[in-house]
Structure formats: structure tokens, C-alpha cells
Amino acid sequence: MVEPNSQTPSARSPRRRARLRAALLTIPLAAGILGAAAPAQAADHGGTSGRTPDSLTCRGKGIDPTAKLHHQTETFIKAPLSTIWKLHTDVEAWPSWQTPVTSMKRLDPGPLRKGSQFRWTTPAPPTPTTPETTLVITSTVGQVKQNQCIRWTGPAIGEGLRIDEGVHVWNFTKVRGGVIVRTEESWTGDQIEADPATSIKYLAPGLDAWLAELKTAAEARSCHR
């Protein structure tokens, strides 16, 4: 088990408080985070009925088909595919454009590939059934295809909160004027499945916000090229 970083609530800095305010919209897993803006062309397939017929895949693998908690969304980004892909897969740079990512560490060198691992942290706000905590997420890349898709999995563990496994799939489709980015994630675990109505309120906005931040960062970088 990975132990989260301990932090004392009374010693929070302004930056820490800002991260917590942002995290109120999300408990991202291997995924998800940031901001409040909903992306354009968002498609919500979240719910508690398992995998949907149009679930995303990468090299034939998708989310957990038995998961009670899952969400799918998408957005159009007016930027080159290469810019978007680099932002998304340069995980060590996530804290520079994703405010709630409080730390990030690659566990192996080189570009992301099958078997690559990275460990990162993000604050999780309190819910009616779980305390405020810091989630430590260890993600393992299962499948990847350059400029097309990537899929990773892993647990998220904090004091009083545990997601046994998240499965996160991303698809990138080049279209006229930009790229459509689609993402889908599932969560499994006894604790979160005991209160699915609360859990989905954090999973869905987390993915929507991640896409919104990716769109903002990619389009800003594209304008300055």
C-alpha cells in the first residue's frame, strides 16, 4: 500500500486552500481533475449500469465492463494533435497545467509505453461518508498507440478513502481544424460502490474538468507557436 503525504489542516497555505477548492469538483483517478468549465461536445455516459455499448478502447482494451461507476466525455481542441499528445503524455509536467496535481513522479525513464508507471497525488474533499484526504495514485500504462490512444489503470489510496482500481482510456481523433479528444473512466471498490450516487458526482466532473484544462493548455500553447 502506498501511504499518502500527511498534511495538517491548520497549516494549510493559500495554495493548499486553492487546490482544495478546485478539488471540490473532482476526485480524479489516474485520472481526472481541475477547473469547473464543462468542455464542448460533452457526452455523459456515466452511471451505475456497467460498460456502455460505445465504450472507448485502446488496442482492444477498455474500461472494466463490470464497473458500477463510469463516465465518458469528449471535447474539441483547436490545436495540433502533436501538441495535445505531448501535453497529455508528458505526465511529469501535469502540475504545471493541472492545479490539483500536487506531486508527480515517473517510476521509469523514457516516453510512456506499455508497462510505464507514474505516481501522483491530489487532494480529495470531504464527502458525507469520507474525510478530507490526499489521494496517492499509482498508474500503470496497459496499452498505448502513438497519437491515437492510451489506457492506464491503478489504485487511489488516502486516509479513510480507497478506490481499488480505476481504468482510464483516452482516444484522440484528428478532424478538420483540430482534434476530438474522448475519455472514459471506471472505478471499482467496495467503499465507493457502497455510495455510488456520491461517487459519480466526483468522477464525472473530474473528467470534464480535466478535458477543459487540456483544451485550455493545448490551445494556449498552439497560439504561441
C-alpha positions in Angstrom: 0.0 0.0 0.0 1.2 3.5 -0.8 0.9 5.9 2.1 -0.4 9.4 1.3 1.5 12.5 2.3 0.4 13.7 5.7 -0.8 17.3 6.0 -2.1 19.3 8.9 -5.4 21.2 8.1 -4.5 24.1 10.4 -1.2 24.6 8.5 -2.7 25.0 5.0 -1.1 27.6 2.8 -3.2 29.7 0.3 -2.0 27.4 -2.5 -3.2 24.4 -0.5 -6.6 26.0 0.0 -6.8 26.8 -3.7 -6.1 23.2 -4.5 -8.9 22.0 -2.2 -11.4 24.4 -3.7 -10.5 23.1 -7.1 -10.8 19.5 -5.9 -14.3 20.1 -4.7 -15.3 19.4 -8.3 -13.3 16.2 -8.6 -11.6 13.2 -7.1 -9.7 12.4 -10.3 -8.3 8.9 -10.7 -5.3 8.2 -13.0 -7.2 10.4 -14.0 -9.2 13.4 -13.6 -9.1 16.9 -12.2 -9.3 20.6 -12.3 -11.4 23.6 -13.0 -15.2 24.0 -13.3 -15.8 24.7 -17.0 -17.6 21.9 -18.9 -16.0 21.0 -22.3 -17.7 21.5 -25.6 -19.5 18.4 -27.1 -19.5 16.6 -23.7 -21.2 13.3 -23.9 -22.2 11.8 -20.5 -22.5 8.1 -20.4 -21.9 7.9 -16.7 -24.0 5.8 -14.4 -24.2 2.6 -12.4 -25.1 0.0 -15.0 -21.6 -1.1 -16.2 -19.9 -0.6 -19.6 -21.8 1.1 -22.3 -22.1 -0.2 -25.9 -19.9 2.6 -27.2 -17.2 2.3 -24.6 -13.7 3.6 -25.7 -10.9 1.2 -26.3 -7.1 1.3 -26.9 -5.7 -1.7 -28.7 -8.9 -3.6 -27.9 -8.9 -2.9 -24.2 -11.5 -0.6 -22.5 -12.8 0.2 -19.0 -13.8 -2.5 -16.5 -17.0 -4.0 -18.1 -18.3 -4.9 -14.6 -17.8 -1.5 -13.0 -20.8 0.2 -11.5 -19.2 3.6 -11.7 -18.1 5.0 -15.1 -18.2 8.2 -17.1 -17.4 9.1 -20.7 -17.0 12.6 -22.1 -15.3 14.4 -25.0 -14.2 17.8 -26.3 -12.9 19.5 -29.5 -9.5 21.1 -29.1 -8.3 23.6 -31.7 -4.6 22.6 -31.6 -2.3 20.2 -33.4 -2.5 16.6 -32.5 1.2 16.6 -31.6 0.8 19.4 -29.1 -2.1 17.7 -27.4 -0.4 14.3 -27.3 2.8 15.8 -25.8 0.8 17.7 -23.1 -1.2 14.6 -22.2 1.7 12.1 -22.1 4.3 14.3 -20.5 3.0 13.3 -17.1 5.8 14.9 -15.2 4.6 18.3 -16.4 1.0 17.8 -15.3 1.4 20.0 -12.2 2.2 23.0 -14.5 -1.3 23.0 -16.0 -3.4 20.9 -13.7 -3.7 22.7 -10.4 -4.9 19.8 -8.2 -2.0 17.6 -9.1 0.1 18.3 -6.0 3.0 16.0 -7.0 4.1 13.7 -9.8 6.9 11.2 -10.2 7.7 8.9 -13.1 8.7 5.4 -11.8 10.7 4.6 -15.0 12.6 6.6 -17.7 11.7 7.5 -21.3 8.4 8.1 -23.1 5.2 6.5 -21.8 4.9 2.9 -23.1 3.3 -0.4 -22.1 4.3 -1.0 -18.5 5.3 2.5 -17.7 4.3 3.7 -14.2 3.8 7.1 -12.5 2.8 8.1 -9.0 0.9 11.3 -8.3 -1.1 13.0 -5.6 -4.3 15.1 -5.5 -6.5 16.4 -2.6 -9.9 14.8 -2.1 -12.6 16.9 -0.4 -14.7 15.5 2.4 -18.0 13.8 1.5 -20.9 12.6 3.7 -19.1 9.3 4.1 -15.3 10.0 3.7 -12.9 12.5 5.3 -10.8 15.2 3.5 -7.6 13.4 2.4 -4.8 13.3 -0.1 -5.1 10.5 -2.7 -1.9 8.8 -3.8 -2.5 7.3 -7.3 -0.2 4.8 -8.9 -0.9 4.4 -12.6 0.3 1.7 -14.9 0.1 2.1 -18.7 -1.5 -1.0 -20.2 -1.9 0.0 -23.8 -0.7 2.9 -25.9 -0.7 3.8 -29.6 1.2 7.0 -30.6 -1.1 10.0 -31.3 -4.2 7.7 -31.1 -4.9 6.3 -27.7 -3.6 5.4 -24.3 -5.1 3.3 -21.4 -3.8 3.1 -17.8 -5.0 1.5 -14.6 -4.3 1.8 -10.9 -5.5 2.3 -7.3 -6.0 5.6 -5.5 -5.4 5.4 -1.7 -5.8 8.0 1.0 -6.6 8.1 4.7 -10.2 7.0 5.0 -10.7 6.7 1.2 -9.7 4.0 -1.2 -10.5 3.3 -4.9 -9.3 -0.2 -5.6 -8.9 0.3 -9.3 -9.5 3.0 -11.8 -9.3 2.2 -15.6 -8.8 5.3 -17.8 -9.0 5.3 -21.6 -8.2 8.2 -23.9 -8.8 8.4 -27.7 -7.5 11.2 -30.0 -9.1 11.7 -33.4 -7.8 14.3 -35.8 -10.5 16.3 -37.6 -10.7 19.5 -39.6 -9.4 22.4 -37.5 -8.2 20.3 -34.6 -8.7 17.2 -32.6 -11.6 15.5 -30.8 -10.4 14.0 -27.5 -12.6 11.4 -25.9 -12.0 9.9 -22.5 -13.7 7.2 -20.3 -13.0 6.0 -16.8 -14.4 3.4 -14.5 -13.9 3.0 -10.7 -14.3 -0.2 -8.7 -14.0 -0.8 -4.9 -16.3 -1.8 -2.0 -16.1 1.7 -0.4 -17.0 3.8 -3.4 -19.6 1.3 -4.6 -21.4 1.4 -1.3 -22.4 5.0 -2.1 -22.5 5.3 -6.0 -24.7 8.4 -6.0 -22.0 10.4 -4.2 -19.0 8.8 -6.1 -20.3 9.6 -9.5 -20.7 13.3 -8.5 -16.9 13.4 -8.3 -15.9 11.1 -11.1 -17.9 12.8 -13.8 -16.9 16.5 -13.1 -13.3 15.4 -12.7 -13.1 14.0 -16.2 -15.0 17.0 -17.6 -12.6 19.4 -15.9 -9.5 17.5 -17.0 -10.6 17.9 -20.6 -11.3 21.6 -20.1 -7.8 22.1 -18.7 -6.2 20.1 -21.5 -8.1 22.2 -24.0 -7.1 25.5 -22.4 -3.4 24.4 -22.2 -3.2 23.0 -25.7 -4.9 25.9 -27.4 -2.8 28.5 -25.5 0.4 26.6 -26.4 -0.7 26.4 -30.1 -1.3 30.2 -30.2 2.2 30.9 -29.1 3.9 28.6 -31.6 
